[in-house]
């Protein structure tokens, strides 16, 4: 059975006593709601005392979760690799146009660029611009790096993948996330080389890393750390 407790700092906490549960666990939902699950033999009072010890940790965890969920606003002048965003806020209808160097987002009056709807049109438009850039950049880069290192692959596909930067299939077909276009060239090249190395080693074994690291001139670790700063989303 679940009960609720109003914590002076954290707000409503949902407490659930569960049979089979062996320790107290605290989770923070995207909404910010805090849930505590505890074994049946731990009293509600003891569970709350545990929460009290973790107040700071919970507050920080909640901030992290909510920041991760909340994307930052994108406005006029935002630049991708080769496109600059322009917003027409007084258009006859909502939509977008992508040229070689510009993404023009049209919004009807009443739909502000920083509203949820406006941001949605902007993100859709920019995603398509990134896709176009990826089609321009990646096939050539993959071909060049494969040739340079004597590796072979069976074609590439560019997709709106958010879970990873790329992958290599069993038959050496390479898939890449269009969000690679948000990275500097040397990181895009690292991801491409990573997938090309999977045409030789289908795992992340020591041999795989030795090969990749040698193709990267010993910079695998450094570049991987740099890659962590980027996300597969706008
Ligand atoms: Zn891999």
py3Dmol code that shows the C-alpha trace and the ligand (Angstrom):
import py3Dmol

protein = """\
ATOM      1  CA  UNK A   1       0.000   0.000   0.000  1.00  0.00           C
ATOM      2  CA  UNK A   2       1.284   3.474  -0.812  1.00  0.00           C
ATOM      3  CA  UNK A   3       0.992   6.493   1.438  1.00  0.00           C
ATOM      4  CA  UNK A   4       2.047  10.079   1.005  1.00  0.00           C
ATOM      5  CA  UNK A   5       4.092  12.314   3.242  1.00  0.00           C
ATOM      6  CA  UNK A   6       4.563  16.035   2.855  1.00  0.00           C
ATOM      7  CA  UNK A   7       8.227  16.794   3.409  1.00  0.00           C
ATOM      8  CA  UNK A   8       9.025  20.418   4.336  1.00  0.00           C
ATOM      9  CA  UNK A   9      11.828  20.678   1.757  1.00  0.00           C
ATOM     10  CA  UNK A  10      11.095  18.028  -0.829  1.00  0.00           C
ATOM     11  CA  UNK A  11       7.311  18.257  -1.078  1.00  0.00           C
ATOM     12  CA  UNK A  12       5.104  15.200  -1.476  1.00  0.00           C
ATOM     13  CA  UNK A  13       6.888  11.880  -1.068  1.00  0.00           C
ATOM     14  CA  UNK A  14       5.162   8.660  -2.006  1.00  0.00           C
ATOM     15  CA  UNK A  15       6.017   5.791   0.337  1.00  0.00           C
ATOM     16  CA  UNK A  16       5.456   2.211  -0.599  1.00  0.00           C
ATOM     17  CA  UNK A  17       5.945  -0.787   1.655  1.00  0.00           C
ATOM     18  CA  UNK A  18       6.642  -3.852  -0.399  1.00  0.00           C
ATOM     19  CA  UNK A  19       6.872  -7.563   0.347  1.00  0.00           C
ATOM     20  CA  UNK A  20      10.038  -9.053  -1.123  1.00  0.00           C
ATOM     21  CA  UNK A  21      11.780  -5.691  -1.143  1.00  0.00           C
ATOM     22  CA  UNK A  22      15.113  -5.936   0.709  1.00  0.00           C
ATOM     23  CA  UNK A  23      16.298  -2.365   1.041  1.00  0.00           C
ATOM     24  CA  UNK A  24      15.025   1.176   1.028  1.00  0.00           C
ATOM     25  CA  UNK A  25      15.215   2.728  -2.403  1.00  0.00           C
ATOM     26  CA  UNK A  26      14.527   6.280  -3.489  1.00  0.00           C
ATOM     27  CA  UNK A  27      13.611   7.278  -7.022  1.00  0.00           C
ATOM     28  CA  UNK A  28      12.960  10.618  -8.653  1.00  0.00           C
ATOM     29  CA  UNK A  29      10.526  10.731 -11.589  1.00  0.00           C
ATOM     30  CA  UNK A  30      10.792  13.179 -14.476  1.00  0.00           C
ATOM     31  CA  UNK A  31       7.880  15.068 -12.961  1.00  0.00           C
ATOM     32  CA  UNK A  32      10.035  15.608  -9.873  1.00  0.00           C
ATOM     33  CA  UNK A  33       7.900  13.275  -7.762  1.00  0.00           C
ATOM     34  CA  UNK A  34       9.886  11.328  -5.182  1.00  0.00           C
ATOM     35  CA  UNK A  35       9.030   7.729  -4.404  1.00  0.00           C
ATOM     36  CA  UNK A  36      10.432   5.626  -1.605  1.00  0.00           C
ATOM     37  CA  UNK A  37      10.047   1.872  -1.566  1.00  0.00           C
ATOM     38  CA  UNK A  38      10.884   0.020   1.612  1.00  0.00           C
ATOM     39  CA  UNK A  39      10.720  -3.566   2.939  1.00  0.00           C
ATOM     40  CA  UNK A  40       7.617  -4.513   4.912  1.00  0.00           C
ATOM     41  CA  UNK A  41       9.698  -4.893   8.107  1.00  0.00           C
ATOM     42  CA  UNK A  42      10.994  -1.303   7.924  1.00  0.00           C
ATOM     43  CA  UNK A  43       8.593   1.161   9.521  1.00  0.00           C
ATOM     44  CA  UNK A  44       7.378   4.260   7.762  1.00  0.00           C
ATOM     45  CA  UNK A  45       9.161   6.307  10.403  1.00  0.00           C
ATOM     46  CA  UNK A  46      12.471   4.516   9.718  1.00  0.00           C
ATOM     47  CA  UNK A  47      12.007   4.984   5.965  1.00  0.00           C
ATOM     48  CA  UNK A  48      11.458   8.710   6.488  1.00  0.00           C
ATOM     49  CA  UNK A  49      14.522   8.922   8.718  1.00  0.00           C
ATOM     50  CA  UNK A  50      16.499   7.383   5.848  1.00  0.00           C
ATOM     51  CA  UNK A  51      15.066   9.999   3.465  1.00  0.00           C
ATOM     52  CA  UNK A  52      16.119  12.702   5.921  1.00  0.00           C
ATOM     53  CA  UNK A  53      19.750  11.564   5.683  1.00  0.00           C
ATOM     54  CA  UNK A  54      19.560  11.829   1.900  1.00  0.00           C
ATOM     55  CA  UNK A  55      17.774  15.165   1.500  1.00  0.00           C
ATOM     56  CA  UNK A  56      20.673  16.866  -0.221  1.00  0.00           C
ATOM     57  CA  UNK A  57      21.336  13.961  -2.543  1.00  0.00           C
ATOM     58  CA  UNK A  58      17.628  13.763  -3.477  1.00  0.00           C
ATOM     59  CA  UNK A  59      17.470  17.507  -4.187  1.00  0.00           C
ATOM     60  CA  UNK A  60      20.516  17.287  -6.469  1.00  0.00           C
ATOM     61  CA  UNK A  61      19.170  14.191  -8.216  1.00  0.00           C
ATOM     62  CA  UNK A  62      15.867  15.938  -8.860  1.00  0.00           C
ATOM     63  CA  UNK A  63      17.618  18.948 -10.339  1.00  0.00           C
ATOM     64  CA  UNK A  64      19.649  16.682 -12.632  1.00  0.00           C
ATOM     65  CA  UNK A  65      16.604  14.759 -13.818  1.00  0.00           C
ATOM     66  CA  UNK A  66      14.620  17.914 -14.520  1.00  0.00           C
ATOM     67  CA  UNK A  67      17.451  19.698 -16.290  1.00  0.00           C
ATOM     68  CA  UNK A  68      17.980  16.661 -18.491  1.00  0.00           C
ATOM     69  CA  UNK A  69      14.309  16.699 -19.435  1.00  0.00           C
ATOM     70  CA  UNK A  70      14.025  20.390 -20.093  1.00  0.00           C
ATOM     71  CA  UNK A  71      15.676  21.258 -23.413  1.00  0.00           C
ATOM     72  CA  UNK A  72      17.026  24.767 -23.768  1.00  0.00           C
ATOM     73  CA  UNK A  73      15.211  27.272 -25.947  1.00  0.00           C
ATOM     74  CA  UNK A  74      16.406  27.602 -29.531  1.00  0.00           C
ATOM     75  CA  UNK A  75      15.988  30.975 -31.164  1.00  0.00           C
ATOM     76  CA  UNK A  76      16.823  33.114 -34.185  1.00  0.00           C
ATOM     77  CA  UNK A  77      20.519  33.004 -35.069  1.00  0.00           C
ATOM     78  CA  UNK A  78      21.060  29.424 -33.846  1.00  0.00           C
ATOM     79  CA  UNK A  79      23.761  27.865 -36.009  1.00  0.00           C
ATOM     80  CA  UNK A  80      24.328  24.333 -37.119  1.00  0.00           C
ATOM     81  CA  UNK A  81      27.321  23.303 -39.251  1.00  0.00           C
ATOM     82  CA  UNK A  82      26.118  25.144 -42.332  1.00  0.00           C
ATOM     83  CA  UNK A  83      22.698  26.596 -41.531  1.00  0.00           C
ATOM     84  CA  UNK A  84      21.570  29.623 -39.568  1.00  0.00           C
ATOM     85  CA  UNK A  85      18.068  29.758 -38.116  1.00  0.00           C
ATOM     86  CA  UNK A  86      15.763  32.608 -39.065  1.00  0.00           C
ATOM     87  CA  UNK A  87      12.249  32.902 -37.687  1.00  0.00           C
ATOM     88  CA  UNK A  88       9.368  34.681 -39.406  1.00  0.00           C
ATOM     89  CA  UNK A  89       6.810  35.274 -36.670  1.00  0.00           C
ATOM     90  CA  UNK A  90       4.078  36.647 -38.892  1.00  0.00           C
ATOM     91  CA  UNK A  91       3.650  33.976 -41.527  1.00  0.00           C
ATOM     92  CA  UNK A  92       0.318  32.888 -43.060  1.00  0.00           C
ATOM     93  CA  UNK A  93       0.922  29.361 -41.757  1.00  0.00           C
ATOM     94  CA  UNK A  94       3.417  27.381 -39.666  1.00  0.00           C
ATOM     95  CA  UNK A  95       6.150  25.502 -41.506  1.00  0.00           C
ATOM     96  CA  UNK A  96       9.779  25.698 -42.549  1.00  0.00           C
ATOM     97  CA  UNK A  97      12.087  25.933 -45.528  1.00  0.00           C
ATOM     98  CA  UNK A  98      15.682  24.769 -45.722  1.00  0.00           C
ATOM     99  CA  UNK A  99      18.109  26.307 -48.182  1.00  0.00           C
ATOM    100  CA  UNK A 100      21.859  25.737 -48.463  1.00  0.00           C
ATOM    101  CA  UNK A 101      22.705  28.077 -45.640  1.00  0.00           C
ATOM    102  CA  UNK A 102      19.469  28.969 -43.893  1.00  0.00           C
ATOM    103  CA  UNK A 103      16.623  27.347 -42.030  1.00  0.00           C
ATOM    104  CA  UNK A 104      13.596  29.602 -42.252  1.00  0.00           C
ATOM    105  CA  UNK A 105      10.924  28.759 -39.704  1.00  0.00           C
ATOM    106  CA  UNK A 106       7.516  30.328 -40.304  1.00  0.00           C
ATOM    107  CA  UNK A 107       5.141  30.813 -37.406  1.00  0.00           C
ATOM    108  CA  UNK A 108       1.689  32.364 -37.523  1.00  0.00           C
ATOM    109  CA  UNK A 109       1.144  35.356 -35.263  1.00  0.00           C
ATOM    110  CA  UNK A 110       0.036  34.054 -31.901  1.00  0.00           C
ATOM    111  CA  UNK A 111       2.565  31.209 -31.947  1.00  0.00           C
ATOM    112  CA  UNK A 112       5.661  32.594 -30.238  1.00  0.00           C
ATOM    113  CA  UNK A 113       9.083  31.166 -31.109  1.00  0.00           C
ATOM    114  CA  UNK A 114       9.628  30.324 -27.456  1.00  0.00           C
ATOM    115  CA  UNK A 115       6.262  28.611 -27.025  1.00  0.00           C
ATOM    116  CA  UNK A 116       6.042  24.837 -26.978  1.00  0.00           C
ATOM    117  CA  UNK A 117       4.532  24.774 -30.472  1.00  0.00           C
ATOM    118  CA  UNK A 118       7.093  27.227 -31.831  1.00  0.00           C
ATOM    119  CA  UNK A 119       9.979  25.226 -30.382  1.00  0.00           C
ATOM    120  CA  UNK A 120       8.544  22.066 -31.867  1.00  0.00           C
ATOM    121  CA  UNK A 121       8.514  23.542 -35.398  1.00  0.00           C
ATOM    122  CA  UNK A 122      12.040  24.906 -34.866  1.00  0.00           C
ATOM    123  CA  UNK A 123      13.383  21.540 -33.675  1.00  0.00           C
ATOM    124  CA  UNK A 124      11.731  19.670 -36.547  1.00  0.00           C
ATOM    125  CA  UNK A 125      13.201  22.120 -39.064  1.00  0.00           C
ATOM    126  CA  UNK A 126      16.692  21.995 -37.545  1.00  0.00           C
ATOM    127  CA  UNK A 127      16.576  18.197 -37.402  1.00  0.00           C
ATOM    128  CA  UNK A 128      15.952  18.145 -41.153  1.00  0.00           C
ATOM    129  CA  UNK A 129      18.820  20.581 -41.682  1.00  0.00           C
ATOM    130  CA  UNK A 130      21.112  18.275 -39.678  1.00  0.00           C
ATOM    131  CA  UNK A 131      19.917  15.339 -41.764  1.00  0.00           C
ATOM    132  CA  UNK A 132      20.789  17.227 -44.968  1.00  0.00           C
ATOM    133  CA  UNK A 133      24.219  18.107 -43.542  1.00  0.00           C
ATOM    134  CA  UNK A 134      24.819  14.504 -42.527  1.00  0.00           C
ATOM    135  CA  UNK A 135      24.053  13.342 -46.073  1.00  0.00           C
ATOM    136  CA  UNK A 136      26.571  15.842 -47.364  1.00  0.00           C
ATOM    137  CA  UNK A 137      29.331  15.065 -44.863  1.00  0.00           C
ATOM    138  CA  UNK A 138      29.148  11.423 -43.795  1.00  0.00           C
ATOM    139  CA  UNK A 139      29.214   9.295 -46.982  1.00  0.00           C
ATOM    140  CA  UNK A 140      32.341  11.096 -48.130  1.00  0.00           C
ATOM    141  CA  UNK A 141      34.028  10.942 -44.727  1.00  0.00           C
ATOM    142  CA  UNK A 142      33.287   7.234 -44.252  1.00  0.00           C
ATOM    143  CA  UNK A 143      34.608   6.451 -47.731  1.00  0.00           C
ATOM    144  CA  UNK A 144      37.765   8.494 -47.168  1.00  0.00           C
ATOM    145  CA  UNK A 145      38.558   6.980 -43.754  1.00  0.00           C
ATOM    146  CA  UNK A 146      37.786   3.432 -44.892  1.00  0.00           C
ATOM    147  CA  UNK A 147      40.098   3.824 -47.867  1.00  0.00           C
ATOM    148  CA  UNK A 148      42.811   5.459 -45.782  1.00  0.00           C
ATOM    149  CA  UNK A 149      42.873   2.553 -43.319  1.00  0.00           C
ATOM    150  CA  UNK A 150      42.087  -0.297 -45.697  1.00  0.00           C
ATOM    151  CA  UNK A 151      38.692  -1.113 -44.145  1.00  0.00           C
ATOM    152  CA  UNK A 152      35.551  -2.062 -46.050  1.00  0.00           C
ATOM    153  CA  UNK A 153      31.835  -1.673 -45.291  1.00  0.00           C
ATOM    154  CA  UNK A 154      28.505  -2.321 -46.991  1.00  0.00           C
ATOM    155  CA  UNK A 155      26.874   1.087 -47.246  1.00  0.00           C
ATOM    156  CA  UNK A 156      25.701   3.600 -44.679  1.00  0.00           C
ATOM    157  CA  UNK A 157      22.331   4.864 -43.455  1.00  0.00           C
ATOM    158  CA  UNK A 158      21.688   8.164 -41.680  1.00  0.00           C
ATOM    159  CA  UNK A 159      18.848   8.119 -39.173  1.00  0.00           C
ATOM    160  CA  UNK A 160      17.300  10.131 -36.397  1.00  0.00           C
ATOM    161  CA  UNK A 161      18.899   7.903 -33.723  1.00  0.00           C
ATOM    162  CA  UNK A 162      18.942   9.306 -30.203  1.00  0.00           C
ATOM    163  CA  UNK A 163      20.205   6.315 -28.276  1.00  0.00           C
ATOM    164  CA  UNK A 164      23.683   6.210 -29.815  1.00  0.00           C
ATOM    165  CA  UNK A 165      25.951   7.902 -32.333  1.00  0.00           C
ATOM    166  CA  UNK A 166      26.178   4.949 -34.656  1.00  0.00           C
ATOM    167  CA  UNK A 167      26.331   1.210 -35.016  1.00  0.00           C
ATOM    168  CA  UNK A 168      27.619  -1.489 -37.325  1.00  0.00           C
ATOM    169  CA  UNK A 169      25.419  -4.409 -38.367  1.00  0.00           C
ATOM    170  CA  UNK A 170      26.451  -8.051 -38.657  1.00  0.00           C
ATOM    171  CA  UNK A 171      26.893  -7.545 -42.421  1.00  0.00           C
ATOM    172  CA  UNK A 172      28.973  -4.371 -41.937  1.00  0.00           C
ATOM    173  CA  UNK A 173      26.271  -1.883 -42.813  1.00  0.00           C
ATOM    174  CA  UNK A 174      26.918   1.312 -40.856  1.00  0.00           C
ATOM    175  CA  UNK A 175      24.159   3.412 -39.297  1.00  0.00           C
ATOM    176  CA  UNK A 176      24.811   6.921 -38.077  1.00  0.00           C
ATOM    177  CA  UNK A 177      22.817   9.396 -36.019  1.00  0.00           C
ATOM    178  CA  UNK A 178      22.127  12.685 -37.787  1.00  0.00           C
ATOM    179  CA  UNK A 179      23.007  14.390 -34.470  1.00  0.00           C
ATOM    180  CA  UNK A 180      26.658  13.680 -35.317  1.00  0.00           C
ATOM    181  CA  UNK A 181      26.423  16.998 -37.141  1.00  0.00           C
ATOM    182  CA  UNK A 182      26.372  18.687 -33.719  1.00  0.00           C
ATOM    183  CA  UNK A 183      29.939  17.470 -33.094  1.00  0.00           C
ATOM    184  CA  UNK A 184      33.251  18.918 -34.214  1.00  0.00           C
ATOM    185  CA  UNK A 185      34.911  17.055 -37.097  1.00  0.00           C
ATOM    186  CA  UNK A 186      37.458  15.155 -35.046  1.00  0.00           C
ATOM    187  CA  UNK A 187      34.689  13.617 -32.911  1.00  0.00           C
ATOM    188  CA  UNK A 188      32.622  12.722 -35.976  1.00  0.00           C
ATOM    189  CA  UNK A 189      35.713  11.029 -37.375  1.00  0.00           C
ATOM    190  CA  UNK A 190      36.214   9.148 -34.131  1.00  0.00           C
ATOM    191  CA  UNK A 191      32.643   7.791 -34.260  1.00  0.00           C
ATOM    192  CA  UNK A 192      33.098   6.826 -37.913  1.00  0.00           C
ATOM    193  CA  UNK A 193      36.380   5.058 -37.137  1.00  0.00           C
ATOM    194  CA  UNK A 194      34.761   3.333 -34.150  1.00  0.00           C
ATOM    195  CA  UNK A 195      32.090   1.843 -36.425  1.00  0.00           C
ATOM    196  CA  UNK A 196      34.619   1.005 -39.139  1.00  0.00           C
ATOM    197  CA  UNK A 197      36.672  -0.909 -36.539  1.00  0.00           C
ATOM    198  CA  UNK A 198      33.551  -2.991 -35.866  1.00  0.00           C
ATOM    199  CA  UNK A 199      33.845  -4.318 -39.418  1.00  0.00           C
ATOM    200  CA  UNK A 200      36.975  -6.077 -38.088  1.00  0.00           C
ATOM    201  CA  UNK A 201      36.001  -6.727 -34.446  1.00  0.00           C
ATOM    202  CA  UNK A 202      32.294  -7.161 -33.659  1.00  0.00           C
ATOM    203  CA  UNK A 203      32.767  -6.388 -29.964  1.00  0.00           C
ATOM    204  CA  UNK A 204      34.526  -3.977 -27.635  1.00  0.00           C
ATOM    205  CA  UNK A 205      37.387  -6.342 -26.897  1.00  0.00           C
ATOM    206  CA  UNK A 206      40.950  -5.277 -26.136  1.00  0.00           C
ATOM    207  CA  UNK A 207      41.805  -5.972 -29.809  1.00  0.00           C
ATOM    208  CA  UNK A 208      39.025  -3.608 -30.918  1.00  0.00           C
ATOM    209  CA  UNK A 209      40.322  -0.788 -28.716  1.00  0.00           C
ATOM    210  CA  UNK A 210      43.935  -1.398 -29.745  1.00  0.00           C
ATOM    211  CA  UNK A 211      42.933  -1.039 -33.383  1.00  0.00           C
ATOM    212  CA  UNK A 212      40.749   2.022 -32.827  1.00  0.00           C
ATOM    213  CA  UNK A 213      43.290   3.730 -30.611  1.00  0.00           C
ATOM    214  CA  UNK A 214      46.021   3.198 -33.200  1.00  0.00           C
ATOM    215  CA  UNK A 215      43.827   4.683 -35.955  1.00  0.00           C
ATOM    216  CA  UNK A 216      43.177   7.661 -33.666  1.00  0.00           C
ATOM    217  CA  UNK A 217      46.873   8.225 -33.001  1.00  0.00           C
ATOM    218  CA  UNK A 218      46.510   7.187 -29.339  1.00  0.00           C
ATOM    219  CA  UNK A 219      43.712   9.683 -28.652  1.00  0.00           C
ATOM    220  CA  UNK A 220      40.764   7.339 -28.075  1.00  0.00           C
ATOM    221  CA  UNK A 221      40.434   8.102 -24.375  1.00  0.00           C
ATOM    222  CA  UNK A 222      40.791  11.847 -24.813  1.00  0.00           C
ATOM    223  CA  UNK A 223      38.259  11.976 -27.653  1.00  0.00           C
ATOM    224  CA  UNK A 224      35.811   9.744 -25.791  1.00  0.00           C
ATOM    225  CA  UNK A 225      35.912  12.120 -22.842  1.00  0.00           C
ATOM    226  CA  UNK A 226      35.260  15.050 -25.170  1.00  0.00           C
ATOM    227  CA  UNK A 227      32.318  13.183 -26.743  1.00  0.00           C
ATOM    228  CA  UNK A 228      30.584  12.899 -23.366  1.00  0.00           C
ATOM    229  CA  UNK A 229      29.836  16.611 -23.439  1.00  0.00           C
ATOM    230  CA  UNK A 230      27.482  16.160 -26.385  1.00  0.00           C
ATOM    231  CA  UNK A 231      23.986  14.725 -26.599  1.00  0.00           C
ATOM    232  CA  UNK A 232      22.093  13.024 -29.400  1.00  0.00           C
ATOM    233  CA  UNK A 233      19.397  15.700 -29.425  1.00  0.00           C
ATOM    234  CA  UNK A 234      18.855  19.353 -30.165  1.00  0.00           C
TER     235      UNK A 234
END
"""
ligand_1 = """\
1
ZN
Zn 31.001 0.021 -30.577
"""
view = py3Dmol.view(width=600, height=400)
view.addModel(protein, "pdb")
view.setStyle({"model": 0}, {"cartoon": {"style": "trace"}})
view.addModel(ligand_1, "xyz")
view.setStyle({"model": 1}, {"stick": {}})
view.zoomTo()
view.show()
